[in-house]
Amino acid sequence: MSTGTAVAALDRQQVLTTLGRHWNPTAALMLAATGRQLESHARGSEVFAEDGSRALDFAGSYGVFLVGHQNDAVRSAVLDALETAPALVPGTVHPATADLFTQLTEILPAGLSEFSLGCSGAEISEIALRAAYLARPGRRRIVIVAGGYHGKTLGALTVLGQHEHRDDFTPADDDLVIVAPGDARAVREAVRAGDVAAVYVEPVLGGAYLRVPPADFMPEVAAACRDTGTLLVADEIQTGFGRTGRMFAVEHSGVEPDIMLLSKALTGGFVPVAVAAMTEEVLAGARRSPQWYPGVLDGTAVSALSMAAAAATIREVRERNLPERAETVGRALREGLKWAVRKHPRHLVDAPGIGLMTGLRTRNPSVENLISMQMAARGIHLGHSLNEQMDQPVLRFYPPLTVSAADIERVLAALDESLDWLDRRPAWLMRRISSLLRRQYRLPPPLVLKLMHSDLEVNW
Amino acid sequence: MKPSGLSETGLSEAVASEAVASEAVASEVVLPGTGVAAGPADPAAVVRRHLIRDREPSGRPVPVVARQRGARVETRDGRVLLDAASGGFGGAHPRVRAAIADQARRVALSSRILVSRPLAGAVAALAEFCPGPLSVSYLCNSGDEALDSAFKLAKGTHPDRPYALGIRGEDFGALSHGRSLGRGSAVLPGAPLRPRTVPAEAPEELLARVDESVAAVLIAPAAPGRPLGRLPLDWWVALRERCHRTGTLLVVDERRTGPARLGRPLGTGALGIFPDVLVLGETLGADAVPVGVSVMTRAVYERVYGRRNPSLHGSTFGANPLSAAAVSAVLDAVVSDDLAARQREFEQAARRLGREQAGSAELHADGSLLWVRTRAPGAARRLAAELAARDVLVREPAADLVTLAPPLTAEREDTDQILDRLAEALKALDTEETAR
């Protein structure tokens, strides 16, 4: 019997045991502690478990499921590539790559015409870093935003604004300037000496730090970069393809970056893909560098399925006018979350949101955790930060842009119930839970399951 | 706390309402003039214009792919090329393709909030396939990224050690740390690990360079220009011991050599040692699904990631169900179709060719990893051009080396053709060289 046949016969405990032994012991413990079921399939805004339960997916893998799960057009493009010619063979051109490039040139700011392909956001974040250092020789410094995220490969870690994810590997050094979110004046100050190669910025700061910047932030950052010959790298990995109500978040301010990073939604929910788009000026500058060598800006794309998925996704976004939908359909969600903040100030700080990139800034990690679990019990998945060390993590609501108004209404109703439930919990309990959460990975695993009233066993 | 109450709908009902939803969606998306694989009339021109690529133009038009079957690449203009370039699994294995298609129709990427059965299948299969104590798998999106995760693991193990050690001129992938090691100089000024390297001509010197400033040694069992037997067994054993003694991680890079490529399940099996980390690449995704894996011992994993927040490392797409299904299907095919045996047959045929051809170039094959060392980089480029003229696809030569690695699932008939055409190309190269 092959392993494949064997895994089909495993029960949930056995699957968790396998994941705990051979994949990630702490992730398996968390899945067990939160009582997660086995994933079966997904469709539109919903995911289905093997036990027949279903949930609205407002987590959306932090922006991956922009066109919904199992989008028909994307799936058929992927299966077609799989059937005819699935690989990108060196020395040949696959029509799907050309199709993707044509689509991209039609929607990107006109100057961004040079593309590197990769398999993940982190990989192309590294490509942008190499391009920036090459095109601005002699400049060693990089400016990033506190809380900013540009991937966790060892090279990308050097521009990560989340110290909790990097300090064990490579603490920030003097060449990294970290500015507060939305602080354009600090950016101008940082680049003034002309020794900064690039400013890395998410046009809307994402992740558990979700924050919409003031309207003049991006234009002022762009101006400071222009004045000092500093490159502006716009990381649109979470925001691109309509999430914020425009095709790209930089369009809200009309800023044209030197390099743009694209991934997540571009996959159509099917196959990993990422693109670094840069201007001819950046590429020409990089090629003039004495450090340049052939292939230094190449990525690792091997799959034609990725190309086909990405091209089909952009078509979907354009034909269904999803950016506009994010703005119009998203209004109800944004307003609903703001209303929740007004009604429950004890638990919620604010409700940052633009388009369908929305969330609740919680008072503390236990609030984020408890809302998340209450909503899961009501059949709704949210984008949990998994970051219990932060003071005020944002619980994200990133539904597909194809989401129905009725689903948004259902989520808001469930949120209201969940918050009412939370209101009835005493303050000491919240403090207790926060402290437990912060120590959860140090607790004996069987105790974690006991605290969560789980009937599963930690045998890995 | 379990999802319950509001979510008690049975699966059959879910599927029924899914069918209704699917019809509704389908009627919305059918718009005029939007064929699936539409796209530009001259794909090669579009890609040439926009893809950042630094190759020297060959003067030859770049073929546009219409169809792929094993090593056969049919082009739009009706030619059939033979793929000795991709070095992967091959695109048309029926069971593997069916497994990928089946998973793609259910759930491909995932928010990973629920428990993944395909992932459990993949990591169990990897633990079974990999030797000895290698039992914990990190899945990501490419072999290069998997190799990068080994650099990161090394830095997490030894935050104070500045170096990664490897053979200069060999391939360590496209991520910045891998590039630095291959070139012997840092490509990022603030890189957490700096390269320490030995020349490709003297790989054995690696052993003496392992000390307590080295976080990890990264080495492939074999590489173009370096036969599997180039470093003797006692050398590998000594390397293993020295890594033990200094706490240096020993990372064996099998992105190009495993599974099956060298005519055995893994190249590591020929080394007589167990590494701390073993890295596998795109072959596991059947060249269709981007995936890479680093498989490590539990002890090495625990030291950095044990009892820590699982988001300390990872990526949005990593460990997705589609890639997991591909990994399981590929490993199953490698074993049940005995693909290693097929690569051994190729090796024998290639070695016969090596003995028969009396030219100036050196030819070597370990399994179906075949390389030709020419007299100079110029000759390597000419050999690649001779192969291209005979419709054999190879990668850009690396200095004086031309590498041929057909898909693991290539038919015998096609690999025989590749070798025949290589023989012709070598003969033509010799004629040219003599004329010079």
Boltz contact constraints between the chains, C-beta under 6 A:
constraints:
  - contact:
      token1: [A, 2]
      token2: [B, 332]
      max_distance: 6.0
  - contact:
      token1: [A, 3]
      token2: [B, 124]
      max_distance: 6.0
  - contact:
      token1: [A, 3]
      token2: [B, 125]
      max_distance: 6.0
  - contact:
      token1: [A, 4]
      token2: [B, 121]
      max_distance: 6.0
  - contact:
      token1: [A, 4]
      token2: [B, 328]
      max_distance: 6.0
  - contact:
      token1: [A, 4]
      token2: [B, 332]
      max_distance: 6.0
  - contact:
      token1: [A, 7]
      token2: [B, 120]
      max_distance: 6.0
  - contact:
      token1: [A, 7]
      token2: [B, 121]
      max_distance: 6.0
  - contact:
      token1: [A, 15]
      token2: [B, 115]
      max_distance: 6.0
  - contact:
      token1: [A, 15]
      token2: [B, 117]
      max_distance: 6.0
  - contact:
      token1: [A, 15]
      token2: [B, 120]
      max_distance: 6.0
  - contact:
      token1: [A, 18]
      token2: [B, 120]
      max_distance: 6.0
  - contact:
      token1: [A, 18]
      token2: [B, 124]
      max_distance: 6.0
  - contact:
      token1: [A, 19]
      token2: [B, 120]
      max_distance: 6.0
  - contact:
      token1: [A, 22]
      token2: [B, 123]
      max_distance: 6.0
  - contact:
      token1: [A, 22]
      token2: [B, 124]
      max_distance: 6.0
  - contact:
      token1: [A, 22]
      token2: [B, 127]
      max_distance: 6.0
  - contact:
      token1: [A, 22]
      token2: [B, 135]
      max_distance: 6.0
  - contact:
      token1: [A, 22]
      token2: [B, 137]
      max_distance: 6.0
  - contact:
      token1: [A, 23]
      token2: [B, 123]
      max_distance: 6.0
  - contact:
      token1: [A, 24]
      token2: [B, 310]
      max_distance: 6.0
  - contact:
      token1: [A, 26]
      token2: [B, 310]
      max_distance: 6.0
  - contact:
      token1: [A, 27]
      token2: [B, 310]
      max_distance: 6.0
  - contact:
      token1: [A, 31]
      token2: [B, 115]
      max_distance: 6.0
  - contact:
      token1: [A, 35]
      token2: [B, 2]
      max_distance: 6.0
  - contact:
      token1: [A, 36]
      token2: [B, 114]
      max_distance: 6.0
  - contact:
      token1: [A, 36]
      token2: [B, 115]
      max_distance: 6.0
  - contact:
      token1: [A, 37]
      token2: [B, 114]
      max_distance: 6.0
  - contact:
      token1: [A, 38]
      token2: [B, 115]
      max_distance: 6.0
  - contact:
      token1: [A, 38]
      token2: [B, 117]
      max_distance: 6.0
  - contact:
      token1: [A, 39]
      token2: [B, 114]
      max_distance: 6.0
  - contact:
      token1: [A, 39]
      token2: [B, 116]
      max_distance: 6.0
  - contact:
      token1: [A, 41]
      token2: [B, 106]
      max_distance: 6.0
  - contact:
      token1: [A, 41]
      token2: [B, 107]
      max_distance: 6.0
  - contact:
      token1: [A, 42]
      token2: [B, 107]
      max_distance: 6.0
  - contact:
      token1: [A, 43]
      token2: [B, 18]
      max_distance: 6.0
  - contact:
      token1: [A, 44]
      token2: [B, 21]
      max_distance: 6.0
  - contact:
      token1: [A, 48]
      token2: [B, 14]
      max_distance: 6.0
  - contact:
      token1: [A, 49]
      token2: [B, 114]
      max_distance: 6.0
  - contact:
      token1: [A, 52]
      token2: [B, 10]
      max_distance: 6.0
  - contact:
      token1: [A, 52]
      token2: [B, 11]
      max_distance: 6.0
  - contact:
      token1: [A, 53]
      token2: [B, 3]
      max_distance: 6.0
  - contact:
      token1: [A, 53]
      token2: [B, 7]
      max_distance: 6.0
  - contact:
      token1: [A, 54]
      token2: [B, 7]
      max_distance: 6.0
  - contact:
      token1: [A, 54]
      token2: [B, 9]
      max_distance: 6.0
  - contact:
      token1: [A, 54]
      token2: [B, 14]
      max_distance: 6.0
  - contact:
      token1: [A, 57]
      token2: [B, 111]
      max_distance: 6.0
  - contact:
      token1: [A, 59]
      token2: [B, 111]
      max_distance: 6.0
  - contact:
      token1: [A, 59]
      token2: [B, 113]
      max_distance: 6.0
  - contact:
      token1: [A, 61]
      token2: [B, 111]
      max_distance: 6.0
  - contact:
      token1: [A, 64]
      token2: [B, 109]
      max_distance: 6.0
  - contact:
      token1: [A, 72]
      token2: [B, 25]
      max_distance: 6.0
  - contact:
      token1: [A, 72]
      token2: [B, 26]
      max_distance: 6.0
  - contact:
      token1: [A, 72]
      token2: [B, 29]
      max_distance: 6.0
  - contact:
      token1: [A, 73]
      token2: [B, 29]
      max_distance: 6.0
  - contact:
      token1: [A, 76]
      token2: [B, 36]
      max_distance: 6.0
  - contact:
      token1: [A, 77]
      token2: [B, 36]
      max_distance: 6.0
  - contact:
      token1: [A, 78]
      token2: [B, 104]
      max_distance: 6.0
  - contact:
      token1: [A, 79]
      token2: [B, 101]
      max_distance: 6.0
  - contact:
      token1: [A, 80]
      token2: [B, 36]
      max_distance: 6.0
  - contact:
      token1: [A, 80]
      token2: [B, 37]
      max_distance: 6.0
  - contact:
      token1: [A, 82]
      token2: [B, 101]
      max_distance: 6.0
  - contact:
      token1: [A, 82]
      token2: [B, 288]
      max_distance: 6.0
  - contact:
      token1: [A, 84]
      token2: [B, 67]
      max_distance: 6.0
  - contact:
      token1: [A, 85]
      token2: [B, 65]
      max_distance: 6.0
  - contact:
      token1: [A, 85]
      token2: [B, 67]
      max_distance: 6.0
  - contact:
      token1: [A, 85]
      token2: [B, 68]
      max_distance: 6.0
  - contact:
      token1: [A, 86]
      token2: [B, 91]
      max_distance: 6.0
  - contact:
      token1: [A, 86]
      token2: [B, 288]
      max_distance: 6.0
  - contact:
      token1: [A, 87]
      token2: [B, 86]
      max_distance: 6.0
  - contact:
      token1: [A, 87]
      token2: [B, 91]
      max_distance: 6.0
  - contact:
      token1: [A, 87]
      token2: [B, 287]
      max_distance: 6.0
  - contact:
      token1: [A, 89]
      token2: [B, 73]
      max_distance: 6.0
  - contact:
      token1: [A, 89]
      token2: [B, 83]
      max_distance: 6.0
  - contact:
      token1: [A, 89]
      token2: [B, 85]
      max_distance: 6.0
  - contact:
      token1: [A, 89]
      token2: [B, 86]
      max_distance: 6.0
  - contact:
      token1: [A, 90]
      token2: [B, 85]
      max_distance: 6.0
  - contact:
      token1: [A, 90]
      token2: [B, 395]
      max_distance: 6.0
  - contact:
      token1: [A, 91]
      token2: [B, 85]
      max_distance: 6.0
  - contact:
      token1: [A, 91]
      token2: [B, 393]
      max_distance: 6.0
  - contact:
      token1: [A, 92]
      token2: [B, 63]
      max_distance: 6.0
  - contact:
      token1: [A, 92]
      token2: [B, 65]
      max_distance: 6.0
  - contact:
      token1: [A, 93]
      token2: [B, 43]
      max_distance: 6.0
  - contact:
      token1: [A, 93]
      token2: [B, 44]
      max_distance: 6.0
  - contact:
      token1: [A, 93]
      token2: [B, 47]
      max_distance: 6.0
  - contact:
      token1: [A, 93]
      token2: [B, 62]
      max_distance: 6.0
  - contact:
      token1: [A, 93]
      token2: [B, 64]
      max_distance: 6.0
  - contact:
      token1: [A, 94]
      token2: [B, 65]
      max_distance: 6.0
  - contact:
      token1: [A, 95]
      token2: [B, 39]
      max_distance: 6.0
  - contact:
      token1: [A, 95]
      token2: [B, 43]
      max_distance: 6.0
  - contact:
      token1: [A, 97]
      token2: [B, 47]
      max_distance: 6.0
  - contact:
      token1: [A, 98]
      token2: [B, 39]
      max_distance: 6.0
  - contact:
      token1: [A, 98]
      token2: [B, 40]
      max_distance: 6.0
  - contact:
      token1: [A, 98]
      token2: [B, 43]
      max_distance: 6.0
  - contact:
      token1: [A, 98]
      token2: [B, 46]
      max_distance: 6.0
  - contact:
      token1: [A, 98]
      token2: [B, 47]
      max_distance: 6.0
  - contact:
      token1: [A, 99]
      token2: [B, 39]
      max_distance: 6.0
  - contact:
      token1: [A, 101]
      token2: [B, 46]
      max_distance: 6.0
  - contact:
      token1: [A, 101]
      token2: [B, 50]
      max_distance: 6.0
  - contact:
      token1: [A, 102]
      token2: [B, 40]
      max_distance: 6.0
  - contact:
      token1: [A, 102]
      token2: [B, 46]
      max_distance: 6.0
  - contact:
      token1: [A, 114]
      token2: [B, 52]
      max_distance: 6.0
  - contact:
      token1: [A, 115]
      token2: [B, 50]
      max_distance: 6.0
  - contact:
      token1: [A, 115]
      token2: [B, 51]
      max_distance: 6.0
  - contact:
      token1: [A, 116]
      token2: [B, 52]
      max_distance: 6.0
  - contact:
      token1: [A, 119]
      token2: [B, 141]
      max_distance: 6.0
  - contact:
      token1: [A, 119]
      token2: [B, 142]
      max_distance: 6.0
  - contact:
      token1: [A, 119]
      token2: [B, 290]
      max_distance: 6.0
  - contact:
      token1: [A, 120]
      token2: [B, 141]
      max_distance: 6.0
  - contact:
      token1: [A, 120]
      token2: [B, 315]
      max_distance: 6.0
  - contact:
      token1: [A, 126]
      token2: [B, 175]
      max_distance: 6.0
  - contact:
      token1: [A, 126]
      token2: [B, 176]
      max_distance: 6.0
  - contact:
      token1: [A, 130]
      token2: [B, 187]
      max_distance: 6.0
  - contact:
      token1: [A, 140]
      token2: [B, 189]
      max_distance: 6.0
  - contact:
      token1: [A, 152]
      token2: [B, 313]
      max_distance: 6.0
  - contact:
      token1: [A, 153]
      token2: [B, 148]
      max_distance: 6.0
  - contact:
      token1: [A, 153]
      token2: [B, 175]
      max_distance: 6.0
  - contact:
      token1: [A, 154]
      token2: [B, 148]
      max_distance: 6.0
  - contact:
      token1: [A, 154]
      token2: [B, 151]
      max_distance: 6.0
  - contact:
      token1: [A, 154]
      token2: [B, 152]
      max_distance: 6.0
  - contact:
      token1: [A, 154]
      token2: [B, 177]
      max_distance: 6.0
  - contact:
      token1: [A, 154]
      token2: [B, 192]
      max_distance: 6.0
  - contact:
      token1: [A, 155]
      token2: [B, 176]
      max_distance: 6.0
  - contact:
      token1: [A, 155]
      token2: [B, 177]
      max_distance: 6.0
  - contact:
      token1: [A, 155]
      token2: [B, 188]
      max_distance: 6.0
  - contact:
      token1: [A, 158]
      token2: [B, 190]
      max_distance: 6.0
  - contact:
      token1: [A, 168]
      token2: [B, 156]
      max_distance: 6.0
  - contact:
      token1: [A, 169]
      token2: [B, 155]
      max_distance: 6.0
  - contact:
      token1: [A, 169]
      token2: [B, 156]
      max_distance: 6.0
  - contact:
      token1: [A, 170]
      token2: [B, 192]
      max_distance: 6.0
  - contact:
      token1: [A, 175]
      token2: [B, 190]
      max_distance: 6.0
  - contact:
      token1: [A, 269]
      token2: [B, 109]
      max_distance: 6.0
  - contact:
      token1: [A, 270]
      token2: [B, 108]
      max_distance: 6.0
  - contact:
      token1: [A, 272]
      token2: [B, 141]
      max_distance: 6.0
  - contact:
      token1: [A, 272]
      token2: [B, 290]
      max_distance: 6.0
  - contact:
      token1: [A, 272]
      token2: [B, 317]
      max_distance: 6.0
  - contact:
      token1: [A, 294]
      token2: [B, 54]
      max_distance: 6.0
  - contact:
      token1: [A, 295]
      token2: [B, 54]
      max_distance: 6.0
  - contact:
      token1: [A, 297]
      token2: [B, 52]
      max_distance: 6.0
  - contact:
      token1: [A, 298]
      token2: [B, 174]
      max_distance: 6.0
  - contact:
      token1: [A, 300]
      token2: [B, 142]
      max_distance: 6.0
  - contact:
      token1: [A, 300]
      token2: [B, 144]
      max_distance: 6.0
  - contact:
      token1: [A, 300]
      token2: [B, 174]
      max_distance: 6.0
  - contact:
      token1: [A, 302]
      token2: [B, 282]
      max_distance: 6.0
  - contact:
      token1: [A, 302]
      token2: [B, 287]
      max_distance: 6.0
  - contact:
      token1: [A, 303]
      token2: [B, 288]
      max_distance: 6.0
  - contact:
      token1: [A, 303]
      token2: [B, 290]
      max_distance: 6.0
  - contact:
      token1: [A, 305]
      token2: [B, 288]
      max_distance: 6.0
  - contact:
      token1: [A, 319]
      token2: [B, 31]
      max_distance: 6.0
  - contact:
      token1: [A, 373]
      token2: [B, 1]
      max_distance: 6.0
  - contact:
      token1: [A, 376]
      token2: [B, 3]
      max_distance: 6.0
  - contact:
      token1: [A, 377]
      token2: [B, 1]
      max_distance: 6.0
  - contact:
      token1: [A, 377]
      token2: [B, 3]
      max_distance: 6.0
  - contact:
      token1: [A, 378]
      token2: [B, 6]
      max_distance: 6.0
  - contact:
      token1: [A, 379]
      token2: [B, 6]
      max_distance: 6.0
  - contact:
      token1: [A, 379]
      token2: [B, 7]
      max_distance: 6.0
  - contact:
      token1: [A, 381]
      token2: [B, 113]
      max_distance: 6.0
  - contact:
      token1: [A, 386]
      token2: [B, 311]
      max_distance: 6.0
  - contact:
      token1: [A, 441]
      token2: [B, 307]
      max_distance: 6.0
  - contact:
      token1: [A, 441]
      token2: [B, 308]
      max_distance: 6.0
